[in-house]
Amino acid sequence: MATMSEESMIEEHEITVTCPACDTETQLPLERASETIQRHNDRMHAGEAIATVDPVIKDELARIIAEDLDLL
C-alpha cells in the first residue's frame, strides 16, 4: 500500500499519451491516464486500442518496475 507521500508523488507525475490516428500527443496525470485513454479509444476508435502511453515511456516504466521487483 502506498504511503501518503508516495500517493502525492504519483498524483504529481504526468505521462505522455499519443494517438497516431488523431495525430495528437498530450500530457496526462498518471492517475487519470488509463481511464482517459480508454474513454478516448471508446469514443474515437470504436474501442480499438489506438491511443496509448508513449512507447518509450511505457518501456521505461516497465524497466523501473521490473528492477524494483528484482526481476532484472
C-alpha positions as CSV (number, residue, x, y, z in Angstrom):
1,M,0.0,0.0,0.0
2,A,1.3,3.4,-0.9
3,T,2.1,6.0,1.8
4,M,0.7,9.5,1.6
5,S,4.0,10.9,0.2
6,E,4.1,8.1,-2.4
7,E,0.5,8.9,-3.4
8,S,1.3,12.6,-3.6
9,M,4.3,11.8,-5.9
10,I,2.2,9.7,-8.2
11,E,-0.5,12.3,-8.4
12,E,2.1,14.9,-9.5
13,H,3.5,12.9,-12.3
14,E,2.3,13.2,-15.8
15,I,2.9,10.8,-18.7
16,T,2.8,11.3,-22.5
17,V,-0.1,9.7,-24.3
18,T,-0.1,9.5,-28.1
19,C,-2.8,8.8,-30.7
20,P,-1.3,8.3,-34.1
21,A,-4.8,8.1,-35.7
22,C,-5.7,11.5,-34.4
23,D,-2.1,12.8,-34.7
24,T,-2.2,14.0,-31.1
25,E,0.1,13.9,-28.1
26,T,-0.9,15.0,-24.6
27,Q,0.3,15.0,-21.1
28,L,-2.0,13.4,-18.5
29,P,-1.7,12.9,-14.8
30,L,-0.6,9.3,-14.2
31,E,-3.6,8.5,-12.0
32,R,-6.1,9.5,-14.8
33,A,-4.2,8.2,-17.8
34,S,-5.8,4.7,-18.0
35,E,-9.4,6.0,-17.8
36,T,-8.8,8.8,-20.2
37,I,-7.1,6.6,-22.8
38,Q,-9.9,4.0,-22.6
39,R,-12.6,6.7,-22.9
40,H,-10.8,8.3,-25.9
41,N,-10.4,4.9,-27.6
42,D,-14.1,4.0,-27.0
43,R,-15.3,7.3,-28.3
44,M,-13.0,7.9,-31.2
45,H,-11.8,4.4,-32.3
46,A,-14.7,2.0,-31.5
47,G,-12.8,0.6,-28.5
48,E,-9.7,-0.3,-30.5
49,A,-6.5,0.4,-28.5
50,I,-5.1,3.2,-30.8
51,A,-4.2,5.9,-28.2
52,T,-1.7,4.6,-25.7
53,V,1.1,5.7,-23.4
54,D,4.1,6.8,-25.4
55,P,6.0,3.5,-26.1
56,V,9.3,5.0,-24.8
57,I,7.7,5.9,-21.5
58,K,5.9,2.5,-21.3
59,D,9.3,0.7,-21.8
60,E,11.0,2.8,-19.2
61,L,8.2,2.3,-16.6
62,A,8.3,-1.5,-17.2
63,R,12.1,-1.4,-16.7
64,I,11.8,0.5,-13.4
65,I,9.1,-1.7,-12.1
66,A,11.0,-4.9,-13.0
67,E,14.1,-3.5,-11.3
68,D,12.0,-2.5,-8.2
69,L,10.6,-6.1,-8.0
70,D,14.1,-7.6,-8.5
71,L,13.1,-9.2,-11.8
72,L,16.2,-7.8,-13.6
